[in-house]
Amino acid sequence: MNFESPAASVPDHELPPLVGIASFEDATESGLPVEDCVRRLKRFHYSLWRIHQICIAHIACEPLYELKMAFSMHAHLAAEMDTLFRSRVGEMREPPLGLEKSQHPALDVFFDEILATPMVEERLLGLYQIAFPALREGLKRYIAETHPLADYPSRRICRIALLDLVDICAWGEKALASLVTERQRAECGHWLAFLEVCLASAGGLDGTGKTTANDEAPLRHYSSKPFVFDGTPRRDERFPDPYNMGVNAEIFLYDEEMPANAKVLMMFYKRLREIDVPEMMCSIIAETKGKPWSYYRDMTRQLWDEARHAMMGEVGFVSEGIDWQKLVMVNSTWSRSLNTQLTPKERHAVLYFIEQGLMPKTGKRHEWVVSKDAGNPLATTFQDFDWADEVLHARVGRDWYVSDMPGVREAIDYGDACWSKVLVGWGEWKEQGLTEHRNWWPDLYQAWCAKRGTTPDPRALAFCETYEGKRADLKTITPSA
């Protein structure tokens, strides 16, 4: 027998060998052992877990609208990617998994510093100049070094994660170019160098470099004090009247006398106003401890959906040629009141109660029908998907809120009671000069009619119902002042 060379394997009909995964030449290389694979996969998981935490922690308190949306999306993507790596580690002879354990003290400090920095410029640089690119390069290195056939499941999820990471990094480069000046980069230089030292001490984000011999954590800077979550919603200058409750969108939408096309315009406002849902939901996620990972993943998916709905409203106004920044007063009173007055469980109860009200005839189906009746294809598409999303959100509520209650009826009643506890400072805000609760609707409606070259409907133009003493489900409440 001849043992001098391996026997050739020729696929039939000249088909690609090994299902196209690799050539025989590449497949005969040994690749990484399982222990090394698991070590790196845990680093990827840990990094995504911490990035998710950082993004969630800064959604409410970040004033810039585009950054709220970006943190919402990137938290969702980090959660989805992390779920893949958590599952894969569990498949590789690793129980108990220890996924929430530190991977290296210096890596802990690296992410703690980005979480704790009080400066948004530093946070952006830490995330989008260092953390995300380091994760991207670590995944590329893993794909290149692991065995393409034996470790195909890991290689596949790395490739999936890279699809999102490439987009995130590209967005990050543009965001940094727009938001961070050269002077600010220079002022952040020492802190950024410190982050690089943390990564180097940890052997890089993926642990493939040389780690420090004593495994001691670097001396902390911002993270020397425990991070405290801030759930107070903040908005940029495009939201000049965040306490304004002068236009009751629900009364308008459910009034059968109002024209359908004007209702579409009001629905664009309702969608854009959903900025306050991720502002509120991030507080539930950040302040609820000890749940299974699937809880945080599902809740973050819902949070991102709500941010997406807000951007649908923005797109709706753009499609109509409306400058919403001047004509629409988008408030933050709902997220402000819930975040400052209720516990995380009470906030979730209110969220679930509202979702139940979105399913009947005055809910999401109604908004979709209105869009169709108005002959607005874009609004119809948006409401079609908004309706589908809310069905998913109702399932999330059943899985993670109702399951902790005696039953569905008790869950709904508790949500109603929690919402009724919220004190809306209608008069107080006005007395403090925070808002006049101005009815901005007539100006918006007239501008929209002028764009279309149509005469305003007198009924729609005269609308002047406010939220004084009313919840969004039209239930009567007692304002705090």
N, C-alpha and C positions, 0 to 999 in steps of 0.2 A: 504493500500500500504506500502511496506517495503522500507524505505529510508536509511537503515543502511549501505548498500554497493552498489557501482555502478554495473550496469548490465554488465555481461561479453559479449564480442564481439568475436565470433569465426569465422575466415575466412573460406570460403568454400574450400573443398579439401585440407585443411591444407596449403593453400598458405600463404606466409609471409604477416603479417598485414601491412597496410598503405604503400603498394607498396615497402616495404623494407626500407622505410625511417627511421623508428624507431619502437621500441616495444610500446605496449599500456602503459606500465609502464613509459617509458620515455616521451611519448606524453602527459601524464596527469600532468606533471610538467609544471609550468606556463611559464618559460623562461623570456627573457628580453622584456621590453616594447619597442614600436617603437621608442620613443624618445631616449632611451639609444642606440638602434641599430644604429640609424642615426648618433648619436654623434661619435660612434666608426668607422662607415664606412667612415665618413668624415676624421677622423684621418688617416685611411688606404689610402684614396685617396690622402690626403695632403702629406703623407710620400712618396708615389710612384711618385707623381708629382715633388717633390723636388729631389728625387733620380735621376729621369730622367734628370732634369736640371743639376745636378752635373756631371753625366756621359757624357752628350752632351758637357758640357763646357770644358772637358779635353781630348777629342779625338785627336784634332789636335796637341796640345802642348805636349802630352805624347810621349816620345821617344820610349818606349818599345813596340815593335810590338804586343806582346801577350796582353798587357793591352789595346792598341787601339782596338783590336778585342773584348776583354771582355767588355770594356765600350760601344762599339757599340751594342753588344748583350744585355747587361743588361739595356741599355737605351730603346731598343725595348721592352724587356719583361716588364719593368716598365710601359711603355706607354700602352701596351696591358692590363696589370692588372688594371692600373688606369682607363682605359676606362670602364671596368666592374663595378668598384665601383662608378664611376660618374653616370652611367646609373641606377644603383640600388638606389642610393640616390634620383634620380629624380622620382622614383616610390613610394616613401614613404612619401607622404603628406608634401613635403618639399619646394615647390616653395616660394620665389626665393631661388635658391640653395646656392649661395654664396660660390662656391667651391674654388675660388681663395683667399678667406679670411683666415686670420691667425686663426689657431686652438688654439694656446696658444703662448704668447711671447717667452717663454723659448724654445718651439719647433722650432720657427723661428731661434733663435740663434743657436740651435743644428745643423740644416742643413746649415745655413749660414757659420758656422765655417768649416764644412767639405768642402763646396764649395770653401772657400777662402784660405785654408791652402796651403802654397807654397811647402810643402814637400809631395811627393807621398806616403811615408811610413805612414804618418799621415792620408792621404786621404784614403788609403787602410784600415787602422785600423778603422777609423771612419765608413766607409761603411760596411766592411765585418766582423768586430769584434763586432760592436755595432748596426748599423742601420738595416741592413738586418736581423740579428738574432732577434732583438727586434720586427721587423715586423712579422717575422715567428711565434714567440711566441704569439704575439697579435692575429694573425689569429687563432691559435690553441685554445686560450682562448675563442675567440668569438664562434667558432664551438661548444665548450663544453658547453657554457652558454646560447646561444640563443635557441629558441624553434625549434626543428628539423623539425616540420611540418609547423607551422605557418610562420616561417622565412626561409623556404627551399630555396628560390631564393638567399638569402644572403649567406646562409651556402654553397650552391653549388659554388658560385664564390670564396668564401674563400678557398674551397678545390682545385679549379682549380689554384688559385694563389699559393697555397702551393706547388703544383707540381713543379713550376718554382723556388720558393724560396728555397726549399730543395736543388735543384741542384746548385743554386747560392751560397748558404751558404757553400756547400761542396767544390765548386771551390774556394771560398774565403779562407777557412781554408788552402787549399793546397798552394794557392798563398801567403798567409801571412807566412806560414812556409818556403817558398822558398825565399821570397823577404825581409822579415823584421827580423833582428837579435834580439837577446835578449837585446843587448845593445841599439838598436834603440827603442825597446819597452819601455825600462826604461827611455830613453831620452824623449819619448813621454808621459810618465806617468802622468805628471801634466795636460797636455792638454786632455788626455783621461778621467782623473778624472773630468775635467771640463765638458766634454760632458755628463758624467753620471749624474752630478749635473743638467745639463739642462734637461735631460730626467726626472729625479726625480721631478724637479720643475714643469714640465708639467704633472705630474701624469702618467709618462710612455708614450711610444709612442702611445698607444691606449687610454690613458686617464683614465684607470681604477684605477690608484693609487691616492694618496692624492696630490692635487696640492697645490702650494704656495698660501697663503691667499691673498696677494696683487696683484698677477698676473703680477708682474714686471719682465722684462727680466733680466737675469744675465748679468754682465758686459762682454762686448765682448773682444775677443783677436784678432785673425786674421781678423774677420769680422768688426772690428771697422772702417775699410776703405772700401768703396764700391768695390765690385768685378768687375774687368775689364777682359772681355773675350779676350783671346789671340789666334788668329787664325793662327799664324805662325806655319807651320807644322815642327815637329821635328822627327828625326829617330834615332834608336840606331846604334851600331857599325856594324851591319850586312848590313847596307846600306851606304857603304863607299863613294859612288859617287852620291849623291842625285841630282846633277845638270846635270848629264850626259844625253845628248839628241843625242847620237851618233848612235842609232839603231832605224830606223823607221819601227816599227812593221807592220803598215798598208800597206805600199808599198810592203813589203814582202808577206803579206797575200793575197793581191789582184793581185799579179803577177801570171798569169796562168802558167808560165814556172817553177815555184818553186814546188818541190815535196810536196805532201800532208803531209807526216809524219814529215817533217821539219817544215811545217806550224803549226802542232799541238804543237811542241816545242815552237814556237814563240807565240802561243795562251796562253800557260801556263805563259809566261812572261806577256802577256797582262792582264791576269786575276790577277796575283800577283800585277801588277802595279796599280790595282784598289784600293789599299790602299788609294790613294789620293782622291777617291770619298767621303768616310766618313769624311776625313779630311776637304774637302770643304763643304760638306753638313751640318756638325755640325755648321759651321759658319752661314749658312743660317738660321738654326733652332734657334740658340742662339741669333742672331741679328734681327730676324723678330718678332715684337711684335704685339699683338692685334688680332691675328688670332683665329678662332674657334679651340677648342681642336683637332678636327678631322684632321686639317691641320698638327699639330705637330705629331700626331699619324701616319699619312700616310707618312710624310717625314721621320720619324724615321724608319718606316718599310723599306723604300727604302734604307736608310743609312745602315741598318743592312744587307740587301741583298747584297749591294756592298762590305761590309766587308766579307761576306760569299763567294763572288766571288773571292776575293783576296786569301782566304784560299784554294779555289779550285785550284788556280794556284800553291800554295805551295804544296798541295797534289799531283798535277800533276808532279812536279819536283821530289818529293820523290818517286813516283811510277816508275820513270825512273832512279832512283839511282843517280840523279844529285844534287850536293851541290850548290844550288842557291845562298847561302850566299857568295860564292867565285867567282862564274862564271857569275852571273847576276847582272847588275847594275840597280837597281830599283830606278827611280828618283821620286822627289816630286815637279817637276817644275810646273805642272798644278795646283795643289792645292795652292802652294805658290803664283803663279801669280794671280790667281783668288781671293784668300783671301786678298791679299794686294793691289790689283788694282781696284776691282769692288765692287759695292754695293751688298747687299743681293739679290735684285731683278735682277740685272744684272747677278749674278752667277746662279740664277735659270733659267734665260733666256738661258744662255750658256748650262746648263744641259739639258734643254728641246730640244734645237737645236741638240745637240749630239744624244739624244735619238731618234729623228726623223730619223737620219742617220743610226740608228742601225736596222731599219726595212726592207730597200730595199735589193736587191740581194747582196750587199757588206756588209751586216750587220749580224745580229745574225743567220739568216737562213744559210747564207753562211758559217759561222764558224761551224755550226752543220753538214752541208754537208761535209765540209773538214774533220771533225773528223771521219765521217762514211767512207769516201773514204780512209782515212788512216788506217782503220781497228783498231781504238783505242777505245775500249768500254768505258773506263773511261772518256776520253775526250768527247766522244759522249754523255754520261750521263750528264757531266758538262755543255756542250753547250746546251743540250736540256732544262735543267732547267734555264740556263742563259737566253736563248731566252724567256722562259715563264715569267721570272722575268721582263724582259725589256718591255713586253707587259703591265704588271701591272704598271711599272714605267711611261709608256707613258700615262696611265690613270691618274696617280697622277699628272703628268704635266698638263694634260687638266683641271683637277679639280681645281688646285691651282695656276697655272701660266696663262694658256690660258684664264681662266675665267676673269682675270683682264685686258685682252688686247682686242682691238677692234675686233679681229678675229684671226683665225689660221695663216693666211698668215702673218699678222702683228707680231704675236708672234714668228714665225720662223725667219722672217727678223730681228727682234730686237735681237734675240739670236745670229744670225750670226754677226750682227754689234757689239754686246758686246764682242764676242770672238775676233773679229778683233781689238778691242781696246787694248787687252792685249799685253803688250810689253814683248817679250821673250828675255832675256838678253844673247843670245847665245855668242856673242863675249865678252860682258862685264864679264860674269862668267869665261870665259877662261882667259881673261886678269888679273882677280883678283886671278887666281890660284885656283878657286873653282872646276874646272873640265878641263879635256883635251878632253871631248866628245869622249873618246876612244871607238872604235868599238870592243866590247867584244863578239859579236856574233860568229865569227869564233872559238874562244876557246870553247865556250859553245857547238857549233854544233859538233866540233871534239871530245870533251869529250863524248857527247851523242852517236856518231857513234861508238866510241871505246867501250862503254858499250854494245852496240848491236852487236859488231863484224861486222860492215858494213863499206863499203867504202864511205866517204863523197861525196855527189853530188857536182860536181864542180860549178854549178850555185849557189847553196845554200851557199857553202863555200866562194864564192867570193862576197857575198852581203855586200854592204858598204854604203847604203843610210842612211842619217841622217835626223833630224827634222829641220835642218837649213833652214829657209824660208818656212817651211811647217807646217800646222796644222795636227792634227790626221785625219781630213777628207780629207787630201791631198790638201786643198786649200792653195794657195801661200800667204804668209804674209811677212811683213817687220820687221825683228828683230830689237831690240832696239839698238844693236851695232854689 
